[in-house]
Amino acid sequence: MFFGIGMLVLFYKPFGALCQFSGEGLTLKGHVPIPNVYPAGRLDKDSEGLLVLTDDGRLQDRLVRPKYGKHKVYWVQVDGTINAETCQRLEQGYN
């Protein structure tokens, strides 16, 4: 399938920033001075990592919807002791 990609931005989201352009506190607006791009996925406020932003709605949809089967890998660091049940919940994610 062919996509006419407009703009693709890779941004390393810092800890404490929200994955949105509006709202209170530290948001993408303060870091990404590019109009009309939106995140293709989310990272929690208390995490950091690579975030893909695009102005191509079809591409964004293909990257975020589970029905398209895009495999994503996350590296997780936790504080304290973690048990097998918690590891399993992290591996399964939200479905």
N, C-alpha and C positions, 0 to 999 in steps of 0.2 A: 504494500500500500504506500502511496506517495503522499507526503505532506509538504505543502509549500510553507516552510518555516519562515516566519518573520524574524523575530528576535529571540535569542536564547541567551540567558544570563546565568552564570554560575557564581554563587555568592556563599561565602563561608559565614553562616549566621553565628553571631556570638552568644554566649550564655546570657540570659536575661532579656533577650530581644523577642518580641512577639512576631509570629509569621503572618503579619498583616500590615497594611499600610495606614490604617486608621486606629484610633483608640488612644487611651492614656498610656503614658510611659514610653519605654523604648520600643519602637516599631521599625519595620523595614523602611519606612519613609525617611528616617534619619540616616539610613545607610545606603539606600539604592536610589540615586537621583535620576532615575529613568522612568518616564511616564508610560502608562498603559501596559506594564508587565505585572504578572501575577504569579504567585508560587504554585508550582506543580507538586504539591505535597506539603507536609507540615512537619515542623520540629517543635517540641514543647518549649515553653519559655525557659525551663531549667535545663536545657540541652544546647549543644552547639554542633555544627556540622555543615556539610555542603547542601545547599538548597538550589534547586533549579527554578528559574523564573522565565516566563515566556509571555509573548503577546498573542500566541497562536492557541486559541481556545480548543481546537480539535486535538492538538498535541497534548495540551494540559489534561484533557479528558482521558486520553489514551494512557498517560503516565499515572494517573491517580486512581482510576476505577479498577477494582479487583477483577472484574470480568475479562479484562484484557491480559491478565496473567503476567504483568511485569514483575519480575523478581527484584526485591529490594533487600539489601543487607544493612544491618545496623550493628554497630559496636557499642556495647553497653558497659558502663562502669557503675558499680553500686557501692554505697558506703555500708560497712558492717558485714554481717554474715547473711548469706542467702541460702535458702533451702531448695530442694528439688522441685517442689510445687511452684515456687516463684519462678524458677528457671523455665519450667514448662509453660507458664503463663506468658513469659516474655517471648519465648519461641513461637507460640501460637499467635500472638498479636491480637488485634481486634478484628473479629469477623462477624 
